[in-house]
Amino acid sequence: MTFAPTPIPSRTQYVLEAIKHRILTGQLSPGQALVEADLAAQFGVSKTPVREALKTLAGTGLVVMSQYKGVTVRTVDADMAREVYDVRLLLEPEALRRTIARQASLAEAQEALERAARAEDRADRSLANRDFHRALYLPCGNPLLARMLDELRDQAALVSTVAWAADPSWEREASEHEEILRLALAGDADEATRLLHTHIAVFFRRAFPDDEEGV
């Protein structure tokens, strides 16, 4: 039996994932400047892969490129968060309903929950929580629906990073995750999707309690 060698990630991909990880775990703050030369020196690469990585991150909404300010980590405000969470509320519960209807495996969701419980820092727990939500919608049976939700993941995680910095509500959300998964495993699509909808909406309201429009 032959094995294909593990591909070596490109410099651009390496830089992209490293910057994304720093943003989504709060190591880089909203509004913080991202200077190509500084990042290139940090990662031991030329400015070209840094520039390409930043362009990709701008396309996903994690950074903002300005002619006058250069590149900065995207600032989270109520308007931005409301747009992202409004779309999540429309799509994510429906995706979960379809996952349950297909009786798809939720083993990855269970594994993500366990990783979140074992996490020793905010970064690991944040990443595990992201994986939990993705494991609920990914097996929905509609690749386009899953891709649309994937496109929101980074921006939703950016909102979460800011919200958790102000109110570290980990334990509350962990309990809600456990109940959502329990209902999904029991095949109770109505209650699982209702609770997921409430979970997403309440998190937004906790993060932006003064927002009058809400989601």
Beta strands, then each sheet from edge to edge (+ up, - down):
strand 1: 63-66
strand 2: 70-73
sheet 1: 1+ 2-
end
